[in-house]
Amino acid sequence: DPLAQTILIEQEGGIFVTSLDLFFRTKAVKSPAGVEVSIRTTSNGTPTQTVVPGTEVTLLPSAVNVSSDASSATNFAFDFPVYLQQDVEYAIVIKSPCDGLPAKINWPLLLRIFIARLITSVFPVASME
């Protein structure tokens, strides 16, 4: 089963996001299966099947960094800046066919760091007035 965390974009005018940093405690070592991350729309707080274009990224286990204290991020870079609308709730969805890989994500720490990095690493939409 995939894991998901919803986020609400409150930045006036929306934002452009170029990547996500996730923090893993463990990873599959012998499996060739990767970790897939996407940003999806939501309906009543539940992720839908609609992936925001450009946000589906898969990394092999060899590209996944692990740490128990979130000292080493795994970056899921998008091919182009992705626009997320103001006052819209999205879901970060993480999937892997490997047993236990997504379940070992340090969610509380991830969310604190994600929010801090989101604030400093996104590009607000500039007004053309």
N, C-alpha and C positions, 0 to 999 in steps of 0.2 A: 504494500500500500504506500502511496506517496505521502509525504508530510507537507503541510502548508502552513504559512503564517501570513495573515492579512496585514496590509499596511494602508494607511489613509494618506493621500497626498494633500497636504494643507498649504503648500507653498503657493502664493498668489500667482496665477497664470500657468501653473503646472511646472513640470521639470523635465529635463532630458537626463537620462541615466545611461552611462556607458558600460557599467559592469556591476557585479555584486561580489562582495567578499563574504565567504562562508567559512566557518571554523569547525573542523571535525576533530573528535577525540580519537577515533579509530578509522581504519579503512580496510577493505578487502585486499589481501596481498596476492593471493593466488588466482583470483578471478579476473578474467579479461573484461568483465562488464564494467561500464562506467557509471558516473553519476550525472544525471540530467537535471538541469535547473531551468525553470521558465517562470515568467511572470504572466499571470492569467487574470482575466476579469473575474468578478465575483457577482453572485446573486444572493441577496440576503445574508451576506457574510460567508458564503460558501464558494470555494473556487469552482469555476465553470470549466468546460473543455476548451474555451476560447483562449488561445495563447496570444499575448500581445506580440505582433510581428517583430521579429528580430531578437526575441529574448530567449529562444530555446538554445541552450548550450550544453554539450556533453563533454565531460572530461574523463579520461581513463584513470584508473587508480594510481598509476605512476605520477599523475599530475596533481593528486590530492595531497595537501599538506595536513599533518596531524599535530596537535598539541593539546595538553590538558588544561591550559590556561589562556587559550586564544592568542598565543604569541605568534602564531604562524597562520596567516589567512590563505585560503584557496580562492583565487580570483577567477570568476566566470565572466569573461569579457564578451560584449556584444559586438557584432560586425559593424554597427553604426549606432549613433546616439538614439535612444528610444524615448519618445515623448510619453509622459504619464500625466493625465489631466488632473487639474485641481479639483478637490472635493470628491474624488473617485477612489473607492476602495479596490485594491488589487491584492492578489495573493502570490507570494513567492512559493513555488511548488518544487519539491525536491523528490526525485524518483531514482531508484536503483534496483536492479534485479538481485543484487547481493543482499543476503540476509544481514541485517544489523547495521549496514553502513549509514543510512540516513538517520536511524534511531539513535546514533551516537553523537548527534550534533548537540553542541552545548547551546541550546536555544536561549536561555535567559541572558547569557553573556553575548551571544550572537546578536540579539536584538538591541542591547545597549550599544554595542560597537557599531552595528549597522546604522542605527539612527544617527549616531555621531558622524559616521563617515558619509551618510546620505546627505546630511546637512552641508558638509564641507566639500563634497565631490560632485555635486550635480550642477547642471547649468540651468538657472532659471530662464524662463521665456522672457525675452526682452520686449518691451513695448515699442512699437514703431510710431508712436505719436510724436 
